[in-house]
Amino acid sequence: MIDLKFPDGRHREFDDGVTGREVAASISRSLEKSALLLKLDGALLDLNRPLDHGGAVEIVTRSSPEALDVIRHDTAHVLAQAVQELFPGTQVTIGPNVEDGFYYDFARDEPFSLDDLALIEARMKQIVDRDEPITREVWDRGEAIAHFEGIGEIYKAQIIRDIPGGEPITVYRQGAWKDLCRGPHLPSTRHVGKAFKLTKLAGAYWRGDQNNAQLQRIYGTAWASDADLAAHLKRIEEAERRDHRKIGAAMNLFHLQEEGRGMVFWHPQGWTLYRTLRNYVRRRVEGAGYVEVKTPQVLDRSLWERSGHWEKFHDSMFVCETGDGEVLAVKPMNCPGHVQIFNHGQRSYRDLPIRMAEFDGLHRYESSGSLLGLLRVRGMAQDDGHIFCTEAQVEAESEAFIGLLRQIYADLEVELHSVKLALRPEKRFGTDAQWTIAEDTLERAANAAGVEVERIPNEGAFYGPKLEFHLRDAIGRTWQCGTLQLDYVLPERLDATYIGEDGAKHRPVMLHRAVLGSLERFTGVLIEHHAGAFPLWLAPTQVVVATITSDADDHALSAANALRRAGLRVETDLRNEKVGYKVREHSLAKVPVIAVAGRREAEEGKLALRRLGSDRQQVLTLDEAVRMLTEEATPPDLR
């Protein structure tokens, strides 16, 4: 007999080998019908798998959060089955889950077309309707390799060879079709449902290695209900509308080109936006007690070796060799340079904390395939900062930084969604004791600032754990931008010291912090969050003064000059075009305020203000318009 503990705390005994289905049936017939999986001591199991031990159990239904990942993985299997039914001779390789969906990689000589996706999707729905049972089998390793090689599935045979010797080889059948998989899976294809859609085609290399064979990847999305699928597709549509690359082109903000891969060509409008954002953060940082510094763009290899970056980050660095044999690296981060400034001269405990900030350019090599507009670039700047402090000051400095981050996010009208604590990676510097102290200290500081953290194993930097700050945008997407890292390692490797109250030398603790992270990436996030319709203080062009007739040209020019003198970013539109055409054009360019001037406005010394997205007009005297717009355009930190 085995003892099972249920979520309500009750215990019941069952015969050895009882299945999850039988456990659900013992509770109610309706639960058996809705059951998809069994969770035993936190591990998901197939509903029909016999249990060999007791523990805490829970019946997983379609509404359970854990079900969605399995639904998606099963949908990937249904995709693979549909492809092999429709296109005999196609080999299946791997089909994992990804955010919001799944993909499956196929080996096939003839390329898939977008028209094929509709055909495949229709066959997938037929497979769901067939309600084919999904069953688990454990195979002998040698027999499994021979079987898959015998049917021409060489990739599956290779996967089996790479499975560690102690692990079982499990095969899942869907009717007559089968696939190598660890599981778990749903009881039958009917439970997959039809809330799925194939979304795109892409190329992929076997196991991500460009030296291997090229495969064809089919992406899809799957959800627990049709309503969830519809909501997701609407979000995708909205995300496409907000794509920062499209909006950037429409607003003439920036462009990218092949001769400068991953490097941004900022146009005047875009550079104005970028500088406005940077200057705002610079003022906030200075107000929080940081001193701004500037370190060299290129440093000798020896410094990067001492810091540990050469060993851990070398593949992402741009490196050059001079005619004199010097090996130099363009800096991918500022931290080693900031330690050099700290080390220049003797420091006392009375000097601490020292907060340094830098907004200089950084360069990191990213593979061409990973580059994505402003979101993934090779040349960037960060709102970078490092705090050198004593052990006793760490929590207060961390808490103060979280307060600064919250203030900046609030000013930029983005929501702090969650905070994650990235814990020690497998390859790291420093002692376990240092890592334990660092991890616990960061969590305490976050809690003191009123923030709950989610711990993520193995995701810390090689020198210390980090808090990752995730914001949520206007359509519900999350972005990881801000970070706070606690570092005992770099001060030791680069021999940073201060004189303590006891007259002896001590190591400072180093906090690496950024609110926005990459300014390029954050600008891309902001463009999509606001869909280009920035608040007035941030907009590249804040006001366009547009005339109705040429009689108002002088008044329009005078009004524009008055607004400029008040500090507003203003353009004029005196073209011989209908005012409706002008309004539409500037609305597409996301100009927040269009100040219309006709004969009447010129005679009365007024402007008719139209706000982006509104058909209403507000007629004001020029002085009233200047006063109101100046107040509204004042950055949040200067109000």
Backbone torsions as a table, in degrees:
resi	resn	phi	psi	omega
1	MET	NA	149.1	175.4
2	ILE	-123.6	146.7	-177.5
3	ASP	-101.1	126.5	179.2
4	LEU	-116.5	133.1	178.7
5	LYS	-105.2	127.2	-176.0
6	PHE	-95.2	163.9	-176.2
7	PRO	-56.7	-28.2	179.5
8	ASP	-81.3	3.2	178.1
9	GLY	94.5	-10.3	-179.7
10	ARG	-72.6	149.8	175.4
11	HIS	-113.9	141.3	173.2
12	ARG	-140.9	148.3	178.0
13	GLU	-99.9	141.2	178.6
14	PHE	-132.8	159.8	176.2
15	ASP	-65.7	148.9	172.9
16	ASP	-55.5	141.8	178.1
17	GLY	83.1	7.0	176.5
18	VAL	-62.0	146.2	179.1
19	THR	-100.1	163.1	176.6
20	GLY	-60.0	-36.7	178.1
21	ARG	-61.4	-43.6	-179.6
22	GLU	-66.5	-36.2	177.1
23	VAL	-64.0	-44.8	179.0
24	ALA	-62.9	-41.8	-179.4
25	ALA	-63.5	-32.3	-179.5
26	SER	-68.3	-18.1	179.4
27	ILE	-90.6	-51.4	176.2
28	SER	-167.2	154.6	177.8
29	ARG	-65.9	-37.4	-179.3
30	SER	-66.2	-36.8	178.7
31	LEU	-67.7	-38.4	177.1
32	GLU	-60.8	-39.6	-179.1
33	LYS	-67.8	-34.2	-176.5
34	SER	-92.7	-8.1	-176.8
35	ALA	-69.5	139.7	176.8
36	LEU	-116.7	-37.0	-175.0
37	LEU	-150.2	168.3	172.5
38	LEU	-119.1	137.0	173.5
39	LYS	-106.4	120.7	-179.2
40	LEU	-119.6	116.0	-177.5
41	ASP	49.8	40.9	175.6
42	GLY	87.3	-10.3	-178.7
43	ALA	-99.7	134.2	178.6
44	LEU	-81.7	137.4	-180.0
45	LEU	-131.0	152.8	172.8
46	ASP	-57.4	145.5	-176.5
47	LEU	-64.0	-30.9	-177.3
48	ASN	-97.4	10.3	-178.7
49	ARG	-82.6	127.9	178.1
50	PRO	-65.3	139.6	179.7
51	LEU	-90.0	134.8	179.8
52	ASP	-107.2	1.2	175.6
53	HIS	-157.7	164.9	-179.5
54	GLY	-91.4	-175.6	180.0
55	GLY	149.8	-168.5	179.4
56	ALA	-79.3	126.6	-176.8
57	VAL	-121.8	156.6	175.4
58	GLU	-151.6	135.2	177.4
59	ILE	-84.7	125.4	-178.5
60	VAL	-97.3	123.5	177.6
61	THR	-111.5	179.6	-177.0
62	ARG	-61.4	-28.9	-178.9
63	SER	-82.9	-8.0	179.9
64	SER	-72.4	140.4	179.8
65	PRO	-57.4	-33.8	-176.8
66	GLU	-69.9	-19.4	-174.1
67	ALA	-70.0	-30.4	-170.7
68	LEU	-62.7	-41.8	179.8
69	ASP	-61.5	-39.0	-179.5
70	VAL	-71.2	-39.5	175.8
71	ILE	-57.4	-44.5	-179.8
72	ARG	-65.2	-42.2	-179.4
73	HIS	-66.8	-38.9	176.8
74	ASP	-66.2	-34.9	176.8
75	THR	-63.6	-36.6	176.3
76	ALA	-62.4	-39.8	177.3
77	HIS	-65.4	-40.5	177.8
78	VAL	-64.2	-38.3	174.9
79	LEU	-58.5	-48.0	-179.0
80	ALA	-62.1	-41.9	178.9
81	GLN	-62.8	-43.3	-179.7
82	ALA	-62.7	-42.7	-179.7
83	VAL	-62.9	-43.5	-177.7
84	GLN	-72.2	-28.1	174.5
85	GLU	-70.4	-39.3	-176.0
86	LEU	-83.2	-31.8	-175.3
87	PHE	-128.0	75.0	-178.2
88	PRO	-54.9	143.2	-178.8
89	GLY	95.4	-11.0	176.4
90	THR	-74.3	134.3	176.6
91	GLN	-95.8	141.1	173.7
92	VAL	-97.1	146.1	-179.6
93	THR	-118.2	-87.7	178.2
94	ILE	-129.5	153.0	-178.7
95	GLY	-145.4	75.5	-177.5
96	PRO	-87.0	170.0	171.2
97	ASN	-78.8	149.2	168.9
98	VAL	-132.4	178.3	-179.3
99	GLU	-57.7	125.2	177.7
100	ASP	69.7	8.9	-179.2
101	GLY	177.5	-137.8	-172.2
102	PHE	-161.8	169.9	166.4
103	TYR	-146.5	164.9	172.0
104	TYR	-138.7	134.7	178.4
105	ASP	-97.4	133.8	-176.6
106	PHE	-123.9	144.8	172.7
107	ALA	-103.7	112.9	-177.7
108	ARG	-152.2	134.5	-177.1
109	ASP	-65.1	-43.1	-177.8
110	GLU	-87.9	133.9	-178.5
111	PRO	-71.5	145.8	171.4
112	PHE	-71.2	154.0	174.1
113	SER	-116.8	164.8	177.4
114	LEU	-61.8	-31.0	177.5
115	ASP	-64.2	-29.9	179.6
116	ASP	-64.8	-29.1	-176.2
117	LEU	-60.8	-42.2	179.2
118	ALA	-63.9	-39.2	178.9
119	LEU	-64.9	-44.1	-179.7
120	ILE	-65.4	-42.4	-179.2
121	GLU	-60.9	-41.3	178.5
122	ALA	-63.0	-41.5	178.6
123	ARG	-67.2	-35.9	176.7
124	MET	-58.8	-41.5	-179.8
125	LYS	-67.8	-32.8	174.6
126	GLN	-64.7	-41.2	179.4
127	ILE	-63.8	-39.0	175.8
128	VAL	-61.5	-45.2	-179.8
129	ASP	-63.9	-29.3	-179.5
130	ARG	-69.5	-14.8	177.1
131	ASP	51.4	49.7	-177.2
132	GLU	-75.9	128.7	-179.9
133	PRO	-64.1	143.1	177.5
134	ILE	-108.8	117.7	-174.2
135	THR	-127.2	148.5	-177.2
136	ARG	-101.1	136.6	176.7
137	GLU	-133.3	143.4	174.8
138	VAL	-104.6	125.0	-174.9
139	TRP	-112.4	156.1	169.6
140	ASP	-68.9	138.0	-175.4
141	ARG	-57.2	-51.6	-178.3
142	GLY	-62.1	-42.1	179.3
143	GLU	-65.7	-36.5	179.6
144	ALA	-65.6	-44.4	179.4
145	ILE	-61.2	-46.6	-178.9
146	ALA	-62.5	-39.7	-179.0
147	HIS	-63.9	-50.9	-175.7
148	PHE	-68.6	-35.1	174.4
149	GLU	-65.4	-36.5	-178.7
150	GLY	-65.8	-28.4	179.3
151	ILE	-99.6	11.6	175.6
152	GLY	83.6	12.0	-179.9
153	GLU	-94.1	75.2	-174.2
154	ILE	-70.6	-29.5	-179.8
155	TYR	-69.3	-40.5	177.1
156	LYS	-62.9	-40.5	178.7
157	ALA	-61.6	-39.4	179.5
158	GLN	-67.0	-38.6	177.6
159	ILE	-60.9	-43.4	-178.9
160	ILE	-62.6	-41.7	179.4
161	ARG	-60.0	-31.0	-176.5
162	ASP	-88.2	-5.8	177.8
163	ILE	-72.8	129.6	179.8
164	PRO	-52.2	146.3	-172.4
165	GLY	-57.1	-32.0	-176.6
166	GLY	-81.5	-8.2	-176.6
167	GLU	-89.3	141.7	178.0
168	PRO	-71.4	151.7	175.5
169	ILE	-97.7	111.1	-176.3
170	THR	-112.2	135.6	179.4
171	VAL	-122.1	135.3	177.4
172	TYR	-110.2	133.2	176.3
173	ARG	-102.1	140.2	168.1
174	GLN	-120.0	95.6	-171.8
175	GLY	62.0	-124.8	-180.0
176	ALA	-85.3	-14.2	-177.8
177	TRP	-87.0	151.3	-179.2
178	LYS	-145.0	157.8	179.1
179	ASP	-149.9	146.3	174.4
180	LEU	-73.0	128.6	-177.8
181	CYS	-167.2	147.5	175.4
182	ARG	-75.3	-29.5	-174.7
183	GLY	81.7	-168.4	-0.8
184	PRO	-78.6	172.2	-179.8
185	HIS	-136.5	167.4	178.1
186	LEU	-72.6	164.6	-177.4
187	PRO	-64.9	-33.1	-179.1
188	SER	-158.8	168.4	-177.3
189	THR	-65.9	-24.1	178.6
190	ARG	-57.6	-35.0	-175.6
191	HIS	-73.8	-13.2	174.9
192	VAL	-62.9	-36.9	-176.9
193	GLY	77.1	-177.5	-177.5
194	LYS	-119.2	18.8	178.7
195	ALA	-86.7	60.4	179.2
196	PHE	-137.8	162.5	176.8
197	LYS	-154.9	135.3	172.5
198	LEU	-81.2	133.7	-167.3
199	THR	-111.5	-37.4	-176.8
200	LYS	-164.7	165.9	175.6
201	LEU	-111.4	149.7	176.6
202	ALA	-154.6	162.9	172.7
203	GLY	-92.0	155.1	178.1
204	ALA	-155.4	149.8	175.1
205	TYR	-96.7	145.1	176.3
206	TRP	-56.1	121.6	-179.4
207	ARG	59.0	26.3	173.8
208	GLY	71.4	11.4	-176.9
209	ASP	-104.8	119.6	-176.7
210	GLN	-66.1	-12.2	175.8
211	ASN	-82.4	-9.6	-180.0
212	ASN	-93.1	176.8	-179.4
213	ALA	-63.8	147.7	177.0
214	GLN	-88.1	135.6	-178.0
215	LEU	-115.0	172.9	175.5
216	GLN	-112.8	129.1	-176.5
217	ARG	-109.3	130.3	173.7
218	ILE	-111.5	122.7	178.2
219	TYR	-96.0	150.0	174.3
220	GLY	-150.6	168.5	174.3
221	THR	-126.8	147.4	-179.7
222	ALA	-145.2	145.9	-175.5
223	TRP	-139.9	169.2	-177.2
224	ALA	-78.4	-18.6	-178.3
225	SER	-147.5	159.8	176.4
226	ASP	-61.9	-35.6	-179.7
227	ALA	-64.8	-41.0	178.5
228	ASP	-65.4	-40.0	177.9
229	LEU	-63.1	-45.8	-179.3
230	ALA	-61.1	-41.5	179.4
231	ALA	-64.7	-39.6	178.9
232	HIS	-64.5	-45.6	-179.1
233	LEU	-63.5	-33.6	176.4
234	LYS	-67.3	-39.2	176.9
235	ARG	-63.4	-40.8	179.0
236	ILE	-62.0	-43.8	178.7
237	GLU	-60.9	-42.2	179.6
238	GLU	-67.9	-38.6	178.2
239	ALA	-62.9	-38.8	177.8
240	GLU	-65.5	-37.8	178.3
241	ARG	-65.0	-32.9	-177.3
242	ARG	-92.1	1.1	-176.6
243	ASP	-47.8	121.4	-174.1
244	HIS	-63.9	-24.1	178.6
245	ARG	-71.0	-40.8	177.4
246	LYS	-67.9	-46.5	-179.2
247	ILE	-66.3	-39.0	177.9
248	GLY	-59.3	-39.1	177.9
249	ALA	-69.5	-43.9	-178.1
250	ALA	-64.8	-34.5	-179.1
251	MET	-93.7	0.5	179.3
252	ASN	58.0	49.0	-177.0
253	LEU	-90.8	-41.4	-173.8
254	PHE	-163.6	169.9	166.9
255	HIS	-149.6	164.6	175.0
256	LEU	-126.0	150.3	178.5
257	GLN	-147.6	163.5	-170.2
258	GLU	-60.7	-34.7	-176.5
259	GLU	-70.7	-10.1	177.6
260	GLY	-137.4	59.5	-174.3
261	ARG	-54.7	128.7	177.3
262	GLY	75.1	7.0	178.3
263	MET	-113.2	138.1	-172.4
264	VAL	-96.7	131.7	169.9
265	PHE	-95.7	102.2	-178.1
266	TRP	-83.9	126.8	174.9
267	HIS	-85.2	166.9	-175.9
268	PRO	-51.8	-44.1	-179.1
269	GLN	-64.5	-44.5	-179.3
270	GLY	-67.2	-38.6	179.9
271	TRP	-68.3	-31.7	174.3
272	THR	-63.8	-45.4	176.3
273	LEU	-58.8	-47.8	-178.2
274	TYR	-60.2	-47.8	-178.4
275	ARG	-66.2	-37.4	179.0
276	THR	-62.5	-43.5	177.5
277	LEU	-63.9	-48.0	-178.2
278	ARG	-62.8	-43.4	-178.3
279	ASN	-66.1	-36.4	176.4
280	TYR	-62.1	-49.3	-179.4
281	VAL	-63.4	-39.1	179.1
282	ARG	-58.2	-43.3	179.7
283	ARG	-66.5	-40.8	179.0
284	ARG	-62.3	-42.1	-178.0
285	VAL	-67.5	-43.5	178.1
286	GLU	-62.1	-38.1	178.1
287	GLY	-66.2	-20.7	179.0
288	ALA	-92.6	9.5	173.4
289	GLY	92.6	17.9	177.3
290	TYR	-90.0	148.3	171.5
291	VAL	-108.5	133.8	-177.7
292	GLU	-86.5	138.4	-179.9
293	VAL	-130.0	172.8	175.0
294	LYS	-141.8	128.7	-179.1
295	THR	-116.0	161.2	-175.2
296	PRO	-62.1	149.0	176.9
297	GLN	-72.7	-31.6	-174.7
298	VAL	-124.6	130.5	-178.9
299	LEU	-133.1	155.1	-177.3
300	ASP	-67.4	147.9	-180.0
301	ARG	-52.7	-35.1	-174.6
302	SER	-59.5	-37.7	178.7
303	LEU	-66.3	-42.1	179.9
304	TRP	-67.1	-29.7	175.8
305	GLU	-69.4	-44.2	-179.4
306	ARG	-64.0	-37.1	-177.9
307	SER	-74.2	-21.6	-177.3
308	GLY	99.2	-9.5	-178.0
309	HIS	-69.5	-30.8	-179.7
310	TRP	-62.2	-40.5	180.0
311	GLU	-73.0	-42.7	-171.0
312	LYS	-93.4	-21.4	-168.9
313	PHE	-128.9	6.6	-171.0
314	HIS	-56.7	-40.2	-177.2
315	ASP	-64.4	-17.3	-179.3
316	SER	-104.2	12.9	-178.3
317	MET	-107.6	144.1	171.4
318	PHE	-87.0	119.3	-172.7
319	VAL	-120.3	142.5	176.5
320	CYS	-138.7	158.3	177.7
321	GLU	-123.1	131.4	-178.9
322	THR	-84.5	170.2	176.4
323	GLY	-64.2	-19.7	178.3
324	ASP	-88.8	3.4	178.7
325	GLY	87.0	6.3	176.2
326	GLU	-72.8	138.7	173.9
327	VAL	-106.5	116.2	-174.9
328	LEU	-119.3	152.9	177.6
329	ALA	-129.2	134.3	172.1
330	VAL	-70.5	133.6	-170.4
331	LYS	-67.8	129.5	173.0
332	PRO	-91.6	-13.4	177.2
333	MET	-155.6	165.7	-173.1
334	ASN	-97.4	-11.3	-167.6
335	CYS	-59.1	-45.4	179.6
336	PRO	-61.7	-36.5	178.1
337	GLY	-65.4	-36.8	179.1
338	HIS	-68.3	-33.7	176.2
339	VAL	-65.0	-35.8	179.0
340	GLN	-63.6	-37.7	177.3
341	ILE	-67.3	-41.7	177.7
342	PHE	-60.5	-38.9	-175.9
343	ASN	-76.2	-11.5	-175.5
344	HIS	-80.9	96.5	-175.4
345	GLY	100.1	164.3	-177.4
346	GLN	-85.5	135.7	179.4
347	ARG	-108.5	145.7	176.8
348	SER	-113.8	158.3	176.2
349	TYR	-59.5	-24.5	179.2
350	ARG	-69.1	-23.2	-179.8
351	ASP	-77.3	-18.6	-171.7
352	LEU	-89.0	146.5	2.9
353	PRO	-79.8	148.6	171.2
354	ILE	-108.8	122.8	-177.7
355	ARG	-112.8	114.6	-179.6
356	MET	-107.6	142.4	176.8
357	ALA	-129.3	150.2	176.5
358	GLU	-151.4	140.2	-179.8
359	PHE	-119.3	23.4	-174.6
360	ASP	-77.4	166.0	-177.1
361	GLY	-73.6	145.6	175.8
362	LEU	-126.3	155.3	179.1
363	HIS	-135.9	128.6	178.3
364	ARG	-133.7	136.7	179.2
365	TYR	-78.5	118.5	172.0
366	GLU	-115.0	140.1	179.5
367	SER	-60.5	149.1	-176.7
368	SER	-56.5	-37.8	-177.3
369	GLY	-69.0	-18.4	-178.1
370	SER	-94.0	-9.2	-178.0
371	LEU	-68.2	138.9	-176.5
372	LEU	-150.4	92.4	176.4
373	GLY	51.5	-134.0	176.4
374	LEU	-82.7	-13.0	-172.1
375	LEU	-78.1	-24.7	177.7
376	ARG	-143.3	105.1	-173.5
377	VAL	-128.4	172.1	175.2
378	ARG	-101.1	-29.3	177.7
379	GLY	-113.1	128.0	-173.7
380	MET	-154.2	169.6	166.3
381	ALA	-127.1	152.9	176.1
382	GLN	-120.3	154.3	167.8
383	ASP	-83.0	68.9	-167.2
384	ASP	-82.6	148.4	176.5
385	GLY	-157.6	151.0	177.1
386	HIS	-136.8	134.3	-179.6
387	ILE	-112.4	122.6	174.9
388	PHE	-102.0	120.6	-173.3
389	CYS	-148.6	173.7	175.6
390	THR	-84.7	166.0	177.7
391	GLU	-56.8	-39.8	-176.5
392	ALA	-69.6	-18.9	-176.5
393	GLN	-93.7	-7.7	-171.6
394	VAL	-59.4	-50.0	-175.1
395	GLU	-64.2	-42.2	-179.7
396	ALA	-65.7	-40.2	178.9
397	GLU	-66.9	-39.3	178.8
398	SER	-65.1	-43.7	180.0
399	GLU	-63.8	-39.7	178.7
400	ALA	-65.0	-38.9	178.9
401	PHE	-63.9	-42.0	179.4
402	ILE	-61.7	-38.0	176.3
403	GLY	-63.9	-40.3	177.7
404	LEU	-63.8	-44.3	179.0
405	LEU	-60.2	-44.6	-179.9
406	ARG	-61.5	-40.6	-179.7
407	GLN	-63.7	-44.4	-178.8
408	ILE	-66.4	-42.8	178.4
409	TYR	-62.4	-39.5	178.7
410	ALA	-63.9	-42.2	179.6
411	ASP	-63.9	-34.4	-179.0
412	LEU	-87.1	2.1	175.5
413	GLU	63.0	37.6	171.3
414	VAL	-116.9	153.7	-173.4
415	GLU	-102.0	129.1	171.3
416	LEU	-73.2	111.7	-172.2
417	HIS	-88.8	-47.0	-176.5
418	SER	-160.4	162.5	178.4
419	VAL	-130.2	130.3	-179.2
420	LYS	-119.2	142.3	178.6
421	LEU	-104.4	108.2	-179.1
422	ALA	-83.8	118.8	-172.6
423	LEU	-92.6	176.7	-172.2
424	ARG	-53.3	131.3	174.9
425	PRO	-81.7	167.9	179.7
426	GLU	-63.7	-43.8	178.7
427	LYS	-98.5	114.5	-173.6
428	ARG	-155.4	164.0	170.9
429	PHE	-103.5	163.8	178.6
430	GLY	92.5	164.9	-178.1
431	THR	-88.5	159.5	176.8
432	ASP	-60.7	-35.7	179.3
433	ALA	-63.0	-42.8	177.8
434	GLN	-61.8	-42.4	-178.9
435	TRP	-65.1	-40.9	179.6
436	THR	-62.5	-44.8	178.4
437	ILE	-62.0	-44.8	-177.5
438	ALA	-63.6	-45.2	-179.4
439	GLU	-63.0	-46.2	-178.3
440	ASP	-66.2	-38.3	-179.0
441	THR	-64.8	-44.6	179.1
442	LEU	-62.3	-40.8	-179.9
443	GLU	-66.0	-41.2	178.1
444	ARG	-62.4	-41.4	-179.6
445	ALA	-63.9	-41.6	178.4
446	ALA	-63.4	-44.3	179.5
447	ASN	-62.9	-38.8	178.8
448	ALA	-64.6	-28.4	177.8
449	ALA	-86.5	6.7	178.5
450	GLY	81.6	24.3	-177.0
451	VAL	-116.6	127.9	172.7
452	GLU	-90.0	138.9	-176.8
453	VAL	-114.6	149.6	172.2
454	GLU	-104.1	124.9	-177.9
455	ARG	-81.8	131.9	180.0
456	ILE	-121.8	114.0	-178.2
457	PRO	-66.2	146.7	167.3
458	ASN	66.9	13.8	-174.4
459	GLU	-107.1	3.6	-179.9
460	GLY	-72.7	167.4	174.1
461	ALA	-73.5	167.2	-176.5
462	PHE	-69.0	-15.4	-177.7
463	TYR	-108.0	-7.9	-179.8
464	GLY	175.7	162.4	176.8
465	PRO	-72.3	164.8	180.0
466	LYS	-144.7	147.0	167.9
467	LEU	-89.3	129.4	176.5
468	GLU	-108.1	126.8	-177.8
469	PHE	-103.8	117.7	-176.7
470	HIS	-105.1	126.1	176.1
471	LEU	-102.0	160.2	177.6
472	ARG	-117.3	132.5	-176.4
473	ASP	-93.4	-173.0	-171.5
474	ALA	-65.1	-21.9	-179.5
475	ILE	-112.1	18.7	170.9
476	GLY	90.9	-0.2	177.9
477	ARG	-77.2	150.6	176.9
478	THR	-110.0	146.0	-178.7
479	TRP	-134.0	131.6	175.1
480	GLN	-89.8	117.6	-175.6
481	CYS	-124.2	-67.8	-177.1
482	GLY	-73.8	151.6	176.7
483	THR	-143.9	153.0	171.1
484	LEU	-139.0	118.9	-176.4
485	GLN	-118.9	137.6	-179.6
486	LEU	-106.8	124.2	-167.6
487	ASP	-131.0	116.2	169.6
488	TYR	-96.7	-13.3	-168.1
489	VAL	-81.5	-51.0	-174.1
490	LEU	-62.5	-42.4	176.9
491	PRO	-58.4	-33.7	178.9
492	GLU	-74.1	-44.8	-177.9
493	ARG	-66.0	-32.3	-179.5
494	LEU	-104.1	13.2	171.0
495	ASP	56.1	49.1	174.8
496	ALA	-84.8	131.5	179.9
497	THR	-141.7	160.6	169.2
498	TYR	-139.1	159.8	178.8
499	ILE	-89.6	120.4	-177.7
500	GLY	-80.8	177.8	179.6
501	GLU	-61.8	-23.8	179.5
502	ASP	-86.1	3.1	179.7
503	GLY	82.7	-3.1	-179.4
504	ALA	-96.7	164.0	177.2
505	LYS	-81.3	139.1	178.0
506	HIS	-133.5	155.6	174.8
507	ARG	-85.3	132.4	171.9
508	PRO	-75.0	158.3	167.6
509	VAL	-90.7	142.4	-177.2
510	MET	-116.1	124.4	174.7
511	LEU	-106.2	120.9	173.8
512	HIS	-93.9	129.4	-177.4
513	ARG	-145.8	146.8	174.1
514	ALA	-148.7	137.2	179.0
515	VAL	-86.9	-48.8	-178.4
516	LEU	-94.4	-25.1	-170.7
517	GLY	77.8	-136.6	176.8
518	SER	-65.3	125.2	178.3
519	LEU	-65.2	-33.9	177.3
520	GLU	-61.9	-51.3	-178.2
521	ARG	-62.7	-43.6	-177.5
522	PHE	-65.9	-35.3	176.0
523	THR	-62.2	-41.9	175.8
524	GLY	-60.4	-42.1	177.7
525	VAL	-62.6	-43.7	-179.7
526	LEU	-63.9	-40.8	179.0
527	ILE	-58.9	-44.4	-178.3
528	GLU	-73.3	-36.8	179.3
529	HIS	-61.5	-45.8	-178.3
530	HIS	-91.3	-1.8	-174.8
531	ALA	52.5	34.0	179.6
532	GLY	82.3	-12.1	-178.4
533	ALA	-91.1	76.6	-173.9
534	PHE	-73.1	154.6	169.9
535	PRO	-59.0	154.1	-169.6
536	LEU	-55.1	-39.1	-175.2
537	TRP	-67.2	-23.4	-175.1
538	LEU	-100.3	-17.3	-173.8
539	ALA	-63.5	136.8	179.6
540	PRO	-58.8	-50.2	170.2
541	THR	-110.5	122.4	-174.3
542	GLN	-90.0	-35.5	-177.1
543	VAL	-141.0	136.5	166.3
544	VAL	-113.6	124.6	174.8
545	VAL	-93.6	112.6	-174.7
546	ALA	-116.0	135.9	-178.7
547	THR	-93.9	153.4	173.4
548	ILE	-91.7	-41.6	178.3
549	THR	-134.4	161.7	-179.8
550	SER	-66.4	-18.5	177.6
551	ASP	-60.9	-22.4	-175.7
552	ALA	-97.9	5.5	-175.5
553	ASP	-58.1	-48.0	-177.6
554	ASP	-62.7	-42.2	179.0
555	HIS	-63.7	-40.7	179.8
556	ALA	-63.1	-43.0	179.1
557	LEU	-65.2	-40.6	178.5
558	SER	-65.0	-42.7	179.0
559	ALA	-64.0	-41.9	179.5
560	ALA	-62.0	-42.1	178.7
561	ASN	-63.3	-38.9	178.8
562	ALA	-64.3	-41.6	178.8
563	LEU	-66.7	-38.9	178.4
564	ARG	-64.5	-42.5	179.4
565	ARG	-60.8	-28.2	177.8
566	ALA	-80.5	-1.9	175.5
567	GLY	100.4	5.3	-179.2
568	LEU	-85.0	151.8	176.9
569	ARG	-91.8	111.3	-166.4
570	VAL	-128.6	142.5	169.5
571	GLU	-125.9	159.7	175.6
572	THR	-117.8	150.7	176.6
573	ASP	-130.5	97.2	-177.5
574	LEU	-104.9	15.4	-176.6
575	ARG	-63.9	154.4	178.3
576	ASN	-84.0	68.3	179.4
577	GLU	-129.6	158.4	176.5
578	LYS	-65.0	145.6	-175.7
579	VAL	-64.6	-31.9	177.6
580	GLY	-61.8	-38.9	177.5
581	TYR	-63.6	-43.7	-179.6
582	LYS	-63.1	-44.3	-179.2
583	VAL	-61.3	-44.9	179.4
584	ARG	-62.0	-43.1	-177.6
585	GLU	-63.6	-46.1	-178.4
586	HIS	-73.9	-26.2	174.4
587	SER	-67.9	-39.9	176.1
588	LEU	-62.9	-31.5	177.1
589	ALA	-82.3	4.5	175.2
590	LYS	62.5	33.5	175.1
591	VAL	-72.3	125.4	-173.6
592	PRO	-65.3	-36.6	-175.0
593	VAL	-133.5	127.9	172.7
594	ILE	-112.1	116.9	-179.0
595	ALA	-97.6	110.4	-174.7
596	VAL	-93.8	133.2	179.5
597	ALA	-127.4	119.2	174.6
598	GLY	-116.2	-167.5	-178.5
599	ARG	-60.9	-44.6	-178.1
600	ARG	-63.2	-45.4	-180.0
601	GLU	-61.4	-38.3	179.4
602	ALA	-64.8	-42.5	-179.1
603	GLU	-66.7	-35.7	-175.0
604	GLU	-96.9	-1.1	179.7
605	GLY	67.5	40.3	-175.6
606	LYS	-124.2	173.7	173.1
607	LEU	-136.3	143.1	174.3
608	ALA	-102.2	110.9	-173.8
609	LEU	-92.0	128.6	173.9
610	ARG	-115.4	128.5	178.9
611	ARG	-90.4	147.0	177.9
612	LEU	-57.0	127.1	178.0
613	GLY	87.6	2.5	-179.0
614	SER	-127.4	144.4	176.6
615	ASP	-92.2	-7.0	-176.3
616	ARG	-78.1	151.4	176.5
617	GLN	-116.9	145.6	174.9
618	GLN	-122.3	112.0	-176.7
619	VAL	-93.1	123.2	-177.4
620	LEU	-134.4	157.6	169.5
621	THR	-68.0	160.6	-179.3
622	LEU	-58.9	-43.1	-179.8
623	ASP	-62.1	-42.2	178.8
624	GLU	-63.9	-41.9	-179.7
625	ALA	-64.6	-43.5	179.1
626	VAL	-61.3	-46.1	-177.3
627	ARG	-63.3	-46.7	-177.2
628	MET	-66.7	-46.6	-176.5
629	LEU	-70.6	-34.3	177.7
630	THR	-63.0	-44.2	178.9
631	GLU	-63.7	-43.1	-178.3
632	GLU	-68.7	-31.2	-176.6
633	ALA	-87.4	0.2	178.8
634	THR	-71.3	127.1	178.5
635	PRO	-56.0	149.4	-173.5
636	PRO	-55.8	-35.2	-176.7
637	ASP	-75.8	-12.4	-178.8
638	LEU	-104.8	0.9	-178.4
639	ARG	-78.7	NA	NA
